[in-house]
Amino acid sequence: MKRMKLLSRVILAVLAAISLFGLFGCDLEEFIQATAGNVEAVREVTETFALTGLLDLEVESSNGYVIVESAQTTSVSVVAKLRSRGDTLEEAEERVDAIQVELTQSGNNVALRYRAADQTEDVRRHSGVSFVVTVPMQADVEVDTSNGSITIRGVEGEFTLDTSNGTIDLSDLIGIVHADTSNSRINVNGFSGVLDLETSNSAIDIEDVEAAIDARTSNGRIDFSGILVGDDNDLRTSNGAIKVKVAADTSITFDASTSSGSISTNLQLMGDTEGRSWHAAMNSHGAQSAQTLELRTSNGSIRIEGF
């Protein structure tokens, strides 16, 4: 009975508080956020930069995502999304108003920067900045962030991308990519050029590409489907499987090994195809192909297929 009376009092108190907040135009979600000390304030800063040549874009941030996508344009459009949290809306708004960001241009170089070290300790602990950038179809892009994803779509150029605890998503790109993250996936869909990819504790998915590839992860699988370019290509992981789909009419030598797992294929290969270490070629006509794909894993299987 005592427990029932106590529970009834708690329920009545919560209902009374909800009713009181309702009188002042506050809904239940706002009440829950306020009582949980989880109120967020958001502020947007926008800018447009005119260009006279090839764009060199630099983005630096933390605790926020970065999206770069192309359009038929000769300028750069930027939306910086600043956000902070606080126990009250007033506190969150004070913090978000205190965030310092730099949106600058020097010739055809555009730099977008949110540096945690430049903020006060109070702002740094509760804030983050994301960038959404629209660029011409040709641009060189460098992104350095943390605890946030990187997305690049429809651009031709050179890309240097670095984050942690954030996914890297690349689609419909042409050029050279150096991409590095940790504890998150790397996804590539539609690409032509050179891919240098590295992550940890997650997977790498590469689809519909024509590229020279060096892809590395740990504790995650690698899936590849596409056309290989160049003499030497490399896919490596640990504690994960590797699955490869290549054009069935390509001449390739596969150098594959696993320490604990199987290797299998549905292709006609010539050479050593026994056990956990294969060195075999397809469409080689009795000689080793000039193009080699090296596949390495431990505690995972390797599957080679054609399309």
C-alpha positions in Angstrom: 0.0 0.0 0.0 2.8 2.4 0.9 4.5 1.8 -2.5 1.2 2.3 -4.3 0.6 5.6 -2.5 4.2 6.8 -3.3 3.7 5.8 -7.0 0.4 7.7 -7.1 2.1 10.8 -5.7 4.9 10.7 -8.2 2.4 10.3 -11.1 0.3 13.2 -9.8 3.4 15.4 -9.5 4.5 14.7 -13.0 1.1 15.4 -14.4 0.9 18.6 -12.5 4.3 19.7 -13.8 3.2 18.8 -17.4 0.0 20.8 -16.9 1.9 23.7 -15.6 4.3 23.7 -18.5 1.3 23.4 -20.8 -0.1 26.6 -19.5 3.0 28.4 -20.5 3.1 27.0 -24.0 5.7 24.3 -23.4 5.0 20.8 -24.8 5.9 17.5 -23.2 9.1 17.1 -25.3 10.4 20.5 -24.2 9.6 19.6 -20.6 11.5 16.3 -20.8 14.5 18.0 -22.4 14.6 20.8 -19.8 14.4 18.4 -16.9 17.1 16.2 -18.4 19.4 19.1 -19.0 19.5 18.4 -22.7 18.3 21.6 -24.4 20.0 22.4 -27.7 20.3 25.7 -29.5 21.2 26.0 -33.2 22.5 28.9 -35.2 23.3 29.1 -38.9 26.0 31.2 -40.6 25.9 31.4 -44.4 28.4 32.7 -46.9 29.0 32.7 -50.7 32.4 33.1 -52.3 33.0 33.9 -56.0 35.7 32.0 -57.9 37.9 32.7 -60.8 39.6 29.3 -61.1 39.8 25.8 -59.6 38.6 25.7 -56.0 40.9 24.6 -53.2 38.5 23.9 -50.3 39.7 23.4 -46.7 37.3 22.4 -43.9 38.3 21.9 -40.3 35.8 21.1 -37.6 34.9 18.8 -34.7 31.7 17.2 -33.3 29.9 17.8 -36.6 29.4 16.4 -40.0 30.8 17.8 -43.3 28.9 17.5 -46.6 30.4 18.7 -49.9 28.3 18.3 -53.0 28.6 19.8 -56.5 26.3 22.0 -58.6 26.5 23.9 -61.9 28.0 26.9 -60.3 31.2 29.1 -60.3 30.9 30.0 -56.6 31.0 28.3 -53.2 28.0 28.3 -51.0 28.4 27.5 -47.3 26.0 26.8 -44.5 27.7 26.4 -41.1 25.4 24.8 -38.5 26.5 25.8 -35.0 24.9 24.0 -32.1 25.4 24.0 -28.3 23.6 22.3 -25.4 22.7 23.6 -21.9 20.5 23.0 -18.9 18.2 25.8 -20.2 17.5 27.3 -23.6 19.0 30.5 -22.4 22.3 28.8 -21.5 22.4 26.9 -24.8 21.8 30.1 -26.8 24.6 31.9 -24.9 27.0 29.1 -25.8 26.0 28.9 -29.4 26.3 32.7 -29.8 29.9 32.5 -28.4 31.1 29.9 -30.9 33.8 31.3 -33.2 34.0 30.1 -36.8 36.1 31.3 -39.7 34.8 31.5 -43.2 37.6 33.0 -45.3 38.8 33.3 -48.9 42.2 34.0 -50.5 42.0 33.8 -54.2 40.5 30.5 -55.1 41.3 29.0 -51.7 38.3 28.9 -49.3 38.9 27.9 -45.7 36.1 27.0 -43.3 37.3 26.5 -39.7 35.9 25.6 -36.3 38.7 24.9 -33.9 37.8 23.6 -30.5 41.1 25.0 -29.1 39.9 28.5 -30.0 36.8 28.3 -27.9 36.3 28.8 -24.2 36.3 25.6 -22.1 32.5 26.0 -21.5 31.7 26.3 -25.2 34.2 23.6 -26.2 32.6 21.0 -23.9 29.1 21.6 -25.2 29.3 22.6 -28.8 30.0 21.4 -32.3 29.8 22.7 -35.9 28.7 21.1 -39.1 29.3 22.4 -42.7 27.2 21.9 -45.8 29.1 23.2 -48.8 28.0 23.4 -52.5 31.0 23.6 -54.9 31.6 23.6 -58.6 31.9 20.2 -60.3 35.7 20.4 -60.2 37.4 21.1 -56.9 40.2 19.9 -54.6 38.9 19.2 -51.1 40.6 18.7 -47.8 38.5 17.9 -44.7 39.7 17.3 -41.1 37.1 16.7 -38.5 36.4 14.4 -35.6 33.3 12.7 -34.2 31.5 13.5 -37.4 30.9 12.0 -40.8 32.2 13.2 -44.2 30.1 13.0 -47.3 31.4 14.0 -50.8 29.2 13.8 -53.8 29.6 14.5 -57.5 33.0 16.2 -57.6 36.2 15.8 -59.6 39.5 16.5 -58.0 41.9 15.4 -55.2 40.4 14.6 -51.8 42.2 14.3 -48.5 39.7 13.3 -45.8 40.3 12.6 -42.2 37.9 12.0 -39.3 37.4 9.7 -36.4 34.2 8.1 -35.1 32.5 9.1 -38.3 31.5 7.4 -41.6 33.1 8.5 -44.8 30.6 8.3 -47.8 31.9 9.0 -51.3 29.7 8.8 -54.4 30.1 9.8 -58.1 33.6 11.1 -57.8 36.6 11.3 -60.1 40.2 11.8 -59.0 42.4 10.8 -56.2 41.1 10.0 -52.7 43.0 9.7 -49.4 40.4 8.8 -46.8 41.1 7.9 -43.1 38.6 7.3 -40.3 38.3 5.0 -37.2 35.5 3.1 -35.6 33.3 3.8 -38.7 32.6 2.6 -42.2 34.0 3.8 -45.5 31.5 3.6 -48.4 32.4 4.3 -52.0 29.7 4.1 -54.7 30.6 5.3 -58.2 34.3 6.3 -58.6 37.0 6.6 -61.1 40.7 7.2 -60.2 42.9 6.2 -57.2 41.5 5.1 -53.8 43.6 5.1 -50.6 41.3 4.1 -47.8 41.9 3.2 -44.1 39.6 2.6 -41.1 39.5 0.4 -38.1 36.8 -1.6 -36.3 34.5 -1.3 -39.2 33.8 -2.2 -42.8 34.9 -0.9 -46.2 32.3 -1.1 -49.1 33.5 -0.3 -52.6 31.0 -0.6 -55.5 30.8 0.4 -59.1 34.4 1.8 -59.4 37.2 1.8 -61.9 40.2 2.4 -59.8 43.6 1.6 -58.4 42.9 0.6 -54.8 44.7 0.3 -51.5 42.1 -0.4 -48.8 42.9 -1.4 -45.2 40.8 -2.0 -42.1 40.9 -4.1 -38.9 38.0 -5.9 -37.2 35.9 -5.4 -40.3 35.0 -6.8 -43.7 35.9 -5.5 -47.1 33.6 -5.8 -50.1 34.8 -4.7 -53.6 33.0 -4.7 -56.9 34.4 -3.0 -60.0 37.3 -2.7 -62.5 40.8 -2.6 -61.2 43.3 -0.2 -62.7 47.1 -0.3 -62.5 49.5 -3.2 -61.8 49.2 -3.6 -58.0 46.0 -3.4 -55.9 45.7 -4.3 -52.2 42.8 -5.2 -49.8 43.7 -6.0 -46.2 41.8 -6.6 -43.0 41.9 -8.6 -39.8 39.0 -10.4 -38.1 36.9 -9.9 -41.2 36.0 -11.4 -44.5 36.9 -10.1 -48.0 34.6 -10.4 -51.0 35.7 -9.4 -54.4 33.8 -9.1 -57.7 35.8 -8.3 -60.8 35.1 -8.3 -64.5 35.2 -11.9 -65.7 37.2 -11.0 -68.8 40.0 -9.3 -66.9 43.5 -10.7 -66.7 44.4 -10.7 -63.0 46.7 -12.6 -60.7 45.2 -13.2 -57.2 47.6 -13.4 -54.3 45.3 -14.3 -51.4 45.8 -15.6 -47.9 44.0 -16.0 -44.6 45.2 -17.4 -41.3 41.8 -18.7 -40.2 39.2 -19.1 -42.9 38.6 -20.4 -46.4 39.3 -19.1 -49.9 36.8 -19.8 -52.6 35.8 -18.7 -56.1 33.4 -19.3 -59.0 36.0 -18.3 -61.6 38.4 -20.5 -63.6 41.8 -19.8 -62.1 45.1 -21.3 -63.0 47.8 -21.9 -60.3 47.9 -22.7 -56.6 44.3 -22.8 -55.4 44.7 -25.1 -52.3 44.5 -24.3 -48.6 44.6 -20.9 -47.1 47.2 -19.3 -49.4 46.4 -18.9 -53.1 48.5 -17.6 -56.0 46.5 -18.0 -59.1 45.5 -16.1 -62.2 42.5 -15.8 -64.6 42.7 -15.1 -68.3 46.5 -15.4 -68.1 46.9 -17.8 -71.0 49.7 -19.6 -69.1 51.6 -16.6 -67.9 51.3 -14.4 -64.8 49.1 -11.4 -65.4 50.8 -8.0 -65.1 47.9 -6.9 -62.8 47.9 -8.3 -59.3 45.3 -8.1 -56.6 46.6 -8.9 -53.1 44.0 -10.1 -50.5 45.0 -10.5 -46.9 42.9 -11.3 -43.8 43.0 -13.2 -40.6 40.0 -14.9 -38.9 38.0 -14.4 -42.1 37.2 -16.0 -45.4 38.0 -14.7 -48.9 35.5 -15.0 -51.8 36.4 -14.1 -55.4 33.7 -13.8 -58.0 33.1 -12.5 -61.5 30.5 -10.3 -63.1 
